[in-house]
Amino acid sequence: MTACYYRPVAGMDPARPDGALPLAGGWAWWALAEELTRDGAARLIPAADVPWPVRRRLSAPRPAIAGLGFDRPRLMGILNTTPDSFSDGGQYDSPESAIRHGRALAGAGADIIDIGGESTRPGAETVPPGQETDRTAPVIKKLREAGLTIPVSIDTRKAPVAQAALAAGADIINDVSGLTHDPAMARVASDTGAGLCIMHARGAPKTMQDNPYYNNVLLDIYDHLERQVAAAAAAGIRRDRIIVDPGIGFGKTIGHNVALVRNISLFHGLGCPVLLGVSRKGFIGVIGHARTVAARGPGSVALGLAGLGQGVQILRVHDVADTRQAVALWQAANGVKGGGDDY
Protein backbone atom coordinates (compact mmCIF):
# COMPACT_ATOMS: atom_id res chain seq x y z
CA MET A 1 0.00 0.00 0.00
CA THR A 2 1.36 3.43 -0.93
CA ALA A 3 2.28 5.57 2.09
CA CYS A 4 0.55 8.92 2.26
CA TYR A 5 1.80 12.17 3.77
CA TYR A 6 -0.42 15.11 4.65
CA ARG A 7 0.67 18.71 4.30
CA PRO A 8 -1.85 21.06 5.90
CA VAL A 9 -2.60 24.11 3.77
CA ALA A 10 -2.22 26.89 6.32
CA GLY A 11 -4.62 29.82 6.48
CA MET A 12 -4.48 33.07 8.44
CA ASP A 13 -7.52 34.98 7.21
CA PRO A 14 -10.00 36.03 9.95
CA ALA A 15 -12.81 34.71 7.72
CA ARG A 16 -12.18 31.15 8.80
CA PRO A 17 -14.20 28.49 6.95
CA ASP A 18 -16.48 26.04 8.71
CA GLY A 19 -14.63 22.85 9.53
CA ALA A 20 -11.22 24.52 9.74
CA LEU A 21 -8.95 23.14 12.45
CA PRO A 22 -6.19 24.87 14.42
CA LEU A 23 -2.70 24.20 13.09
CA ALA A 24 -0.57 22.80 15.90
CA GLY A 25 -2.83 24.62 18.36
CA GLY A 26 -1.42 27.92 17.17
CA TRP A 27 -2.41 31.03 15.25
CA ALA A 28 -2.93 29.44 11.83
CA TRP A 29 -5.74 27.13 10.72
CA TRP A 30 -6.20 24.51 8.05
CA ALA A 31 -9.27 23.29 6.20
CA LEU A 32 -7.49 21.46 3.37
CA ALA A 33 -4.46 19.21 3.16
CA GLU A 34 -2.29 18.14 0.28
CA GLU A 35 -2.08 14.36 0.26
CA LEU A 36 1.37 13.39 -1.02
CA THR A 37 2.83 10.06 -2.10
CA ARG A 38 6.21 8.95 -3.39
CA ASP A 39 4.79 7.91 -6.74
CA GLY A 40 4.19 11.57 -7.54
CA ALA A 41 0.44 11.64 -7.11
CA ALA A 42 -0.88 14.55 -5.05
CA ARG A 43 -4.38 15.81 -4.37
CA LEU A 44 -6.14 18.32 -2.15
CA ILE A 45 -8.54 16.84 0.37
CA PRO A 46 -10.70 18.33 3.14
CA ALA A 47 -9.28 18.23 6.66
CA ALA A 48 -12.11 15.88 7.62
CA ASP A 49 -10.74 13.28 5.16
CA VAL A 50 -7.27 13.20 6.74
CA PRO A 51 -6.92 10.05 8.91
CA TRP A 52 -7.85 10.82 12.50
CA PRO A 53 -4.43 10.10 14.12
CA VAL A 54 -2.73 12.42 11.62
CA ARG A 55 -5.44 15.06 11.95
CA ARG A 56 -5.07 15.01 15.72
CA ARG A 57 -1.30 15.39 15.54
CA LEU A 58 -1.55 18.24 13.04
CA SER A 59 -4.03 20.13 15.20
CA ALA A 60 -3.01 19.51 18.82
CA PRO A 61 -1.35 22.32 20.83
CA ARG A 62 2.36 21.87 21.44
CA PRO A 63 3.26 21.70 25.15
CA ALA A 64 5.76 24.19 26.56
CA ILE A 65 9.46 23.27 26.46
CA ALA A 66 11.82 24.73 29.07
CA GLY A 67 8.89 26.82 30.27
CA LEU A 68 8.38 28.36 26.82
CA GLY A 69 4.89 28.13 25.37
CA PHE A 70 4.11 28.11 21.66
CA ASP A 71 0.89 30.11 21.57
CA ARG A 72 2.81 32.86 19.74
CA PRO A 73 5.95 32.97 17.57
CA ARG A 74 9.27 32.57 19.38
CA LEU A 75 12.71 33.91 18.44
CA MET A 76 15.92 31.99 19.07
CA GLY A 77 18.83 34.44 19.13
CA ILE A 78 22.14 33.12 17.78
CA LEU A 79 25.29 33.51 19.89
CA ASN A 80 28.35 32.02 18.17
CA THR A 81 31.43 31.87 20.39
CA THR A 82 33.51 30.77 17.41
CA PRO A 83 36.30 32.39 15.40
CA ASP A 84 35.02 31.02 12.07
CA SER A 85 31.23 31.01 11.82
CA PHE A 86 30.05 32.10 8.37
CA SER A 87 28.19 35.22 9.53
CA ASP A 88 29.75 36.53 12.72
CA GLY A 89 32.84 34.42 13.32
CA GLY A 90 35.29 36.13 15.66
CA GLN A 91 32.89 38.82 16.86
CA TYR A 92 31.94 37.04 20.09
CA ASP A 93 34.74 34.53 20.64
CA SER A 94 35.94 36.15 23.87
CA PRO A 95 33.89 35.43 27.01
CA GLU A 96 33.33 39.14 27.64
CA SER A 97 31.99 39.90 24.16
CA ALA A 98 29.87 36.74 24.18
CA ILE A 99 28.26 37.64 27.49
CA ARG A 100 27.56 41.19 26.31
CA HIS A 101 25.99 39.92 23.12
CA GLY A 102 23.91 37.31 24.92
CA ARG A 103 22.45 39.95 27.20
CA ALA A 104 21.87 42.24 24.21
CA LEU A 105 19.97 39.47 22.38
CA ALA A 106 17.74 38.96 25.40
CA GLY A 107 17.18 42.71 25.69
CA ALA A 108 16.21 42.87 22.01
CA GLY A 109 13.46 40.34 22.54
CA ALA A 110 14.96 36.86 22.08
CA ASP A 111 12.91 34.10 23.72
CA ILE A 112 15.83 31.64 23.65
CA ILE A 113 19.60 32.16 23.39
CA ASP A 114 21.31 29.49 21.25
CA ILE A 115 25.01 29.25 22.12
CA GLY A 116 27.43 27.38 19.87
CA GLY A 117 31.16 26.77 20.03
CA GLU A 118 31.69 24.90 16.75
CA SER A 119 31.03 26.36 13.32
CA THR A 120 28.79 24.14 11.20
CA ARG A 121 29.17 26.20 8.02
CA PRO A 122 29.86 24.21 4.84
CA GLY A 123 33.46 22.98 4.88
CA ALA A 124 34.01 23.54 8.61
CA GLU A 125 36.39 21.31 10.53
CA THR A 126 35.34 19.45 13.69
CA VAL A 127 36.28 21.15 16.97
CA PRO A 128 37.53 18.93 19.83
CA PRO A 129 34.92 18.57 22.62
CA GLY A 130 37.16 20.13 25.25
CA GLN A 131 37.74 23.26 23.20
CA GLU A 132 34.06 23.53 22.33
CA THR A 133 33.14 23.19 26.01
CA ASP A 134 35.64 25.88 26.99
CA ARG A 135 34.00 28.24 24.48
CA THR A 136 30.44 27.67 25.70
CA ALA A 137 29.97 26.44 29.28
CA PRO A 138 31.66 29.44 30.99
CA VAL A 139 29.56 31.86 28.91
CA ILE A 140 26.35 30.09 29.91
CA LYS A 141 27.39 30.12 33.57
CA LYS A 142 28.22 33.84 33.49
CA LEU A 143 24.97 34.70 31.70
CA ARG A 144 23.01 32.89 34.40
CA GLU A 145 25.02 34.62 37.12
CA ALA A 146 24.25 37.94 35.42
CA GLY A 147 20.55 37.26 35.78
CA LEU A 148 19.57 35.81 32.38
CA THR A 149 16.32 33.92 32.96
CA ILE A 150 15.13 32.96 29.47
CA PRO A 151 15.87 29.47 28.13
CA VAL A 152 19.35 28.75 26.78
CA SER A 153 20.09 26.10 24.18
CA ILE A 154 23.48 24.58 23.47
CA ASP A 155 24.19 24.18 19.76
CA THR A 156 26.36 21.06 19.66
CA ARG A 157 26.68 17.58 18.17
CA LYS A 158 28.68 16.23 21.10
CA ALA A 159 27.37 14.72 24.34
CA PRO A 160 30.20 15.94 26.64
CA VAL A 161 29.68 19.52 25.42
CA ALA A 162 25.93 19.26 25.98
CA GLN A 163 26.43 17.76 29.44
CA ALA A 164 28.73 20.61 30.50
CA ALA A 165 26.38 23.24 29.07
CA LEU A 166 23.37 21.81 30.89
CA ALA A 167 25.36 21.75 34.13
CA ALA A 168 26.21 25.42 33.54
CA GLY A 169 22.55 26.39 33.14
CA ALA A 170 21.39 25.47 29.62
CA ASP A 171 17.90 24.02 29.15
CA ILE A 172 17.81 22.67 25.60
CA ILE A 173 20.18 20.66 23.39
CA ASN A 174 20.18 21.84 19.76
CA ASP A 175 21.81 18.92 17.93
CA VAL A 176 22.40 19.82 14.30
CA SER A 177 23.24 16.18 13.58
CA GLY A 178 19.84 15.06 14.85
CA LEU A 179 21.35 12.40 17.16
CA THR A 180 23.48 10.89 14.38
CA HIS A 181 26.94 12.19 15.39
CA ASP A 182 27.33 11.09 19.01
CA PRO A 183 25.53 7.94 20.20
CA ALA A 184 25.63 9.25 23.78
CA MET A 185 23.63 12.40 23.04
CA ALA A 186 20.22 10.77 23.48
CA ARG A 187 21.21 9.47 26.89
CA VAL A 188 22.29 12.95 28.01
CA ALA A 189 18.95 14.40 26.96
CA SER A 190 17.05 11.54 28.58
CA ASP A 191 18.96 11.59 31.85
CA THR A 192 18.81 15.36 32.31
CA GLY A 193 15.25 15.98 31.12
CA ALA A 194 16.52 18.68 28.75
CA GLY A 195 14.60 19.80 25.72
CA LEU A 196 16.00 18.50 22.43
CA CYS A 197 16.01 20.00 18.96
CA ILE A 198 16.50 17.35 16.27
CA MET A 199 17.73 18.79 13.00
CA HIS A 200 18.23 17.13 9.64
CA ALA A 201 21.69 17.38 8.09
CA ARG A 202 23.15 15.40 5.24
CA GLY A 203 26.62 14.32 6.41
CA ALA A 204 29.16 16.35 8.37
CA PRO A 205 29.69 20.10 7.83
CA LYS A 206 32.97 19.49 6.00
CA THR A 207 31.31 17.49 3.20
CA MET A 208 27.55 18.18 3.42
CA GLN A 209 27.45 20.43 0.35
CA ASP A 210 29.20 17.93 -1.91
CA ASN A 211 26.47 17.30 -4.50
CA PRO A 212 23.50 16.83 -2.15
CA TYR A 213 20.82 14.60 -3.65
CA TYR A 214 17.37 13.39 -2.53
CA ASN A 215 14.76 11.21 -4.18
CA ASN A 216 12.15 13.59 -2.77
CA VAL A 217 13.65 16.27 -0.53
CA LEU A 218 10.44 16.95 1.38
CA LEU A 219 9.47 13.35 2.08
CA ASP A 220 13.04 12.09 2.59
CA ILE A 221 13.65 14.67 5.30
CA TYR A 222 10.25 14.06 6.86
CA ASP A 223 11.00 10.32 7.08
CA HIS A 224 14.44 10.98 8.55
CA LEU A 225 13.08 13.28 11.24
CA GLU A 226 10.28 10.81 12.01
CA ARG A 227 12.89 8.06 12.53
CA GLN A 228 15.02 10.26 14.76
CA VAL A 229 12.06 11.38 16.87
CA ALA A 230 11.14 7.70 17.29
CA ALA A 231 14.74 6.90 18.27
CA ALA A 232 14.67 9.71 20.83
CA ALA A 233 11.41 8.39 22.25
CA ALA A 234 12.91 4.89 22.48
CA ALA A 235 15.78 6.41 24.47
CA GLY A 236 13.34 7.86 27.00
CA ILE A 237 12.91 11.38 25.59
CA ARG A 238 9.24 12.29 25.50
CA ARG A 239 7.90 13.73 22.26
CA ASP A 240 6.64 16.78 24.18
CA ARG A 241 10.30 17.73 24.85
CA ILE A 242 11.33 17.56 21.19
CA ILE A 243 11.62 20.31 18.55
CA VAL A 244 12.22 19.45 14.88
CA ASP A 245 14.20 21.41 12.29
CA PRO A 246 14.42 20.47 8.57
CA GLY A 247 17.95 21.91 8.46
CA ILE A 248 17.87 24.59 5.80
CA GLY A 249 21.29 24.82 4.17
CA PHE A 250 22.67 21.63 5.70
CA GLY A 251 23.32 19.39 2.71
CA LYS A 252 20.77 21.11 0.45
CA THR A 253 20.81 22.98 -2.82
CA ILE A 254 19.02 26.30 -3.32
CA GLY A 255 16.10 24.39 -4.82
CA HIS A 256 15.96 22.06 -1.84
CA ASN A 257 15.94 24.99 0.57
CA VAL A 258 13.15 26.78 -1.28
CA ALA A 259 11.05 23.61 -1.47
CA LEU A 260 11.41 23.05 2.28
CA VAL A 261 10.40 26.60 3.18
CA ARG A 262 7.48 26.52 0.75
CA ASN A 263 6.15 23.26 2.19
CA ILE A 264 7.32 23.45 5.79
CA SER A 265 3.82 22.93 7.19
CA LEU A 266 4.25 19.22 6.40
CA PHE A 267 6.54 18.87 9.42
CA HIS A 268 3.71 19.66 11.85
CA GLY A 269 2.74 16.05 11.21
CA LEU A 270 5.60 15.02 13.49
CA GLY A 271 3.69 16.43 16.45
CA CYS A 272 6.53 18.66 17.66
CA PRO A 273 7.23 22.42 17.49
CA VAL A 274 8.97 23.30 14.22
CA LEU A 275 12.10 25.48 14.08
CA LEU A 276 13.12 27.36 10.95
CA GLY A 277 16.73 28.48 10.69
CA VAL A 278 17.37 30.53 7.54
CA SER A 279 19.10 33.58 8.98
CA ARG A 280 21.70 35.10 6.62
CA LYS A 281 22.17 31.83 4.72
CA GLY A 282 23.83 31.78 1.35
CA PHE A 283 20.80 31.07 -0.83
CA ILE A 284 19.23 34.31 0.44
CA GLY A 285 22.15 36.19 -1.08
CA VAL A 286 21.74 34.39 -4.40
CA ILE A 287 17.98 34.82 -4.75
CA GLY A 288 17.90 38.27 -3.17
CA HIS A 289 21.06 39.57 -4.88
CA ALA A 290 22.64 40.44 -1.52
CA ARG A 291 26.37 40.82 -2.03
CA THR A 292 27.41 40.50 1.63
CA VAL A 293 26.33 38.35 4.54
CA ALA A 294 25.22 41.45 6.45
CA ALA A 295 22.94 42.43 3.56
CA ARG A 296 20.89 39.23 3.90
CA GLY A 297 18.86 40.56 6.85
CA PRO A 298 15.72 41.59 4.92
CA GLY A 299 15.62 38.28 3.06
CA SER A 300 16.03 36.42 6.35
CA VAL A 301 13.04 38.27 7.81
CA ALA A 302 10.94 37.62 4.69
CA LEU A 303 11.52 33.88 4.89
CA GLY A 304 10.87 33.89 8.61
CA LEU A 305 7.48 35.51 8.12
CA ALA A 306 6.70 32.98 5.40
CA GLY A 307 7.39 30.26 7.95
CA LEU A 308 5.18 31.89 10.57
CA GLY A 309 2.36 31.95 8.02
CA GLN A 310 2.63 28.15 7.97
CA GLY A 311 2.55 27.89 11.76
CA VAL A 312 6.28 27.54 12.40
CA GLN A 313 6.77 28.17 16.11
CA ILE A 314 10.47 29.13 16.36
CA LEU A 315 12.69 31.30 14.16
CA ARG A 316 16.45 31.02 14.72
CA VAL A 317 17.90 34.44 13.88
CA HIS A 318 20.96 36.66 14.11
CA ASP A 319 19.07 39.96 13.87
CA VAL A 320 16.73 39.72 16.85
CA ALA A 321 15.65 43.37 17.05
CA ASP A 322 14.77 43.64 13.35
CA THR A 323 12.98 40.30 13.36
CA ARG A 324 11.07 41.11 16.55
CA GLN A 325 9.80 44.34 15.00
CA ALA A 326 8.74 42.56 11.82
CA VAL A 327 7.04 39.77 13.77
CA ALA A 328 5.17 42.26 15.99
CA LEU A 329 3.72 44.01 12.93
CA TRP A 330 2.98 40.67 11.27
CA GLN A 331 1.13 39.60 14.41
CA ALA A 332 -0.84 42.84 14.47
CA ALA A 333 -1.78 42.54 10.80
CA ASN A 334 -2.90 38.94 11.24
CA GLY A 335 -4.55 39.20 14.65
CA VAL A 336 -2.01 36.91 16.31
CA LYS A 337 -1.57 37.07 20.08
CA GLY A 338 1.00 39.66 21.17
CA GLY A 339 0.65 41.77 18.04
CA GLY A 340 -0.83 45.01 19.23
CA ASP A 341 -4.38 44.14 20.24
CA ASP A 342 -4.24 46.83 22.93
CA TYR A 343 -3.50 49.70 20.51
ZICORBEL-V926355 format. One record per residue. N is the residue number from 0. RES is the residue in three letters. PHI is phi in whole degrees, 0 to 359 (none if undefined). Layout:
N_RES_PHI + N_RES_PHI
//
This chain:
0_MET_none + 1_THR_289 + 2_ALA_287 + 3_CYS_246 + 4_TYR_239 + 5_TYR_232 + 6_ARG_259 + 7_PRO_293 + 8_VAL_272 + 9_ALA_285 + 10_GLY_234 + 11_MET_230 + 12_ASP_296 + 13_PRO_295 + 14_ALA_277 + 15_ARG_273 + 16_PRO_290 + 17_ASP_300 + 18_GLY_88 + 19_ALA_291 + 20_LEU_245 + 21_PRO_295 + 22_LEU_264 + 23_ALA_55 + 24_GLY_68 + 25_GLY_254 + 26_TRP_275 + 27_ALA_266 + 28_TRP_229 + 29_TRP_215 + 30_ALA_241 + 31_LEU_230 + 32_ALA_224 + 33_GLU_268 + 34_GLU_273 + 35_LEU_246 + 36_THR_223 + 37_ARG_281 + 38_ASP_274 + 39_GLY_97 + 40_ALA_286 + 41_ALA_215 + 42_ARG_209 + 43_LEU_271 + 44_ILE_227 + 45_PRO_294 + 46_ALA_305 + 47_ALA_297 + 48_ASP_268 + 49_VAL_286 + 50_PRO_309 + 51_TRP_306 + 52_PRO_300 + 53_VAL_288 + 54_ARG_300 + 55_ARG_295 + 56_ARG_293 + 57_LEU_292 + 58_SER_258 + 59_ALA_292 + 60_PRO_300 + 61_ARG_268 + 62_PRO_297 + 63_ALA_297 + 64_ILE_235 + 65_ALA_54 + 66_GLY_79 + 67_LEU_258 + 68_GLY_277 + 69_PHE_238 + 70_ASP_278 + 71_ARG_213 + 72_PRO_298 + 73_ARG_239 + 74_LEU_250 + 75_MET_257 + 76_GLY_277 + 77_ILE_270 + 78_LEU_233 + 79_ASN_266 + 80_THR_262 + 81_THR_246 + 82_PRO_273 + 83_ASP_222 + 84_SER_294 + 85_PHE_296 + 86_SER_259 + 87_ASP_226 + 88_GLY_304 + 89_GLY_90 + 90_GLN_284 + 91_TYR_229 + 92_ASP_269 + 93_SER_259 + 94_PRO_305 + 95_GLU_295 + 96_SER_291 + 97_ALA_294 + 98_ILE_295 + 99_ARG_300 + 100_HIS_290 + 101_GLY_300 + 102_ARG_292 + 103_ALA_293 + 104_LEU_298 + 105_ALA_297 + 106_GLY_294 + 107_ALA_278 + 108_GLY_115 + 109_ALA_295 + 110_ASP_267 + 111_ILE_218 + 112_ILE_251 + 113_ASP_255 + 114_ILE_253 + 115_GLY_231 + 116_GLY_241 + 117_GLU_222 + 118_SER_293 + 119_THR_244 + 120_ARG_294 + 121_PRO_306 + 122_GLY_89 + 123_ALA_290 + 124_GLU_275 + 125_THR_287 + 126_VAL_263 + 127_PRO_302 + 128_PRO_305 + 129_GLY_297 + 130_GLN_293 + 131_GLU_296 + 132_THR_296 + 133_ASP_297 + 134_ARG_280 + 135_THR_244 + 136_ALA_302 + 137_PRO_296 + 138_VAL_294 + 139_ILE_299 + 140_LYS_299 + 141_LYS_292 + 142_LEU_297 + 143_ARG_295 + 144_GLU_295 + 145_ALA_278 + 146_GLY_102 + 147_LEU_294 + 148_THR_247 + 149_ILE_287 + 150_PRO_301 + 151_VAL_239 + 152_SER_247 + 153_ILE_254 + 154_ASP_271 + 155_THR_205 + 156_ARG_259 + 157_LYS_244 + 158_ALA_299 + 159_PRO_298 + 160_VAL_293 + 161_ALA_297 + 162_GLN_300 + 163_ALA_294 + 164_ALA_295 + 165_LEU_296 + 166_ALA_295 + 167_ALA_278 + 168_GLY_129 + 169_ALA_286 + 170_ASP_242 + 171_ILE_226 + 172_ILE_260 + 173_ASN_252 + 174_ASP_263 + 175_VAL_291 + 176_SER_271 + 177_GLY_61 + 178_LEU_71 + 179_THR_257 + 180_HIS_273 + 181_ASP_237 + 182_PRO_300 + 183_ALA_276 + 184_MET_296 + 185_ALA_298 + 186_ARG_295 + 187_VAL_299 + 188_ALA_296 + 189_SER_294 + 190_ASP_291 + 191_THR_267 + 192_GLY_75 + 193_ALA_290 + 194_GLY_292 + 195_LEU_220 + 196_CYS_259 + 197_ILE_257 + 198_MET_252 + 199_HIS_268 + 200_ALA_219 + 201_ARG_264 + 202_GLY_78 + 203_ALA_276 + 204_PRO_308 + 205_LYS_298 + 206_THR_237 + 207_MET_295 + 208_GLN_262 + 209_ASP_278 + 210_ASN_51 + 211_PRO_296 + 212_TYR_219 + 213_TYR_222 + 214_ASN_292 + 215_ASN_209 + 216_VAL_302 + 217_LEU_292 + 218_LEU_283 + 219_ASP_298 + 220_ILE_288 + 221_TYR_301 + 222_ASP_298 + 223_HIS_298 + 224_LEU_296 + 225_GLU_298 + 226_ARG_296 + 227_GLN_288 + 228_VAL_296 + 229_ALA_296 + 230_ALA_295 + 231_ALA_297 + 232_ALA_297 + 233_ALA_295 + 234_ALA_274 + 235_GLY_99 + 236_ILE_262 + 237_ARG_294 + 238_ARG_302 + 239_ASP_285 + 240_ARG_250 + 241_ILE_250 + 242_ILE_247 + 243_VAL_242 + 244_ASP_217 + 245_PRO_290 + 246_GLY_74 + 247_ILE_302 + 248_GLY_87 + 249_PHE_260 + 250_GLY_76 + 251_LYS_221 + 252_THR_277 + 253_ILE_302 + 254_GLY_298 + 255_HIS_299 + 256_ASN_300 + 257_VAL_296 + 258_ALA_298 + 259_LEU_292 + 260_VAL_296 + 261_ARG_296 + 262_ASN_241 + 263_ILE_294 + 264_SER_297 + 265_LEU_308 + 266_PHE_287 + 267_HIS_296 + 268_GLY_296 + 269_LEU_281 + 270_GLY_78 + 271_CYS_234 + 272_PRO_303 + 273_VAL_252 + 274_LEU_252 + 275_LEU_242 + 276_GLY_242 + 277_VAL_240 + 278_SER_305 + 279_ARG_61 + 280_LYS_285 + 281_GLY_302 + 282_PHE_294 + 283_ILE_295 + 284_GLY_296 + 285_VAL_289 + 286_ILE_291 + 287_GLY_268 + 288_HIS_56 + 289_ALA_264 + 290_ARG_283 + 291_THR_236 + 292_VAL_300 + 293_ALA_298 + 294_ALA_279 + 295_ARG_272 + 296_GLY_301 + 297_PRO_301 + 298_GLY_295 + 299_SER_298 + 300_VAL_295 + 301_ALA_301 + 302_LEU_292 + 303_GLY_300 + 304_LEU_293 + 305_ALA_298 + 306_GLY_294 + 307_LEU_299 + 308_GLY_296 + 309_GLN_256 + 310_GLY_84 + 311_VAL_301 + 312_GLN_270 + 313_ILE_228 + 314_LEU_249 + 315_ARG_265 + 316_VAL_221 + 317_HIS_276 + 318_ASP_266 + 319_VAL_294 + 320_ALA_299 + 321_ASP_296 + 322_THR_292 + 323_ARG_299 + 324_GLN_297 + 325_ALA_297 + 326_VAL_294 + 327_ALA_299 + 328_LEU_288 + 329_TRP_298 + 330_GLN_298 + 331_ALA_299 + 332_ALA_292 + 333_ASN_252 + 334_GLY_69 + 335_VAL_270 + 336_LYS_313 + 337_GLY_88 + 338_GLY_251 + 339_GLY_98 + 340_ASP_298 + 341_ASP_273 + 342_TYR_269
//
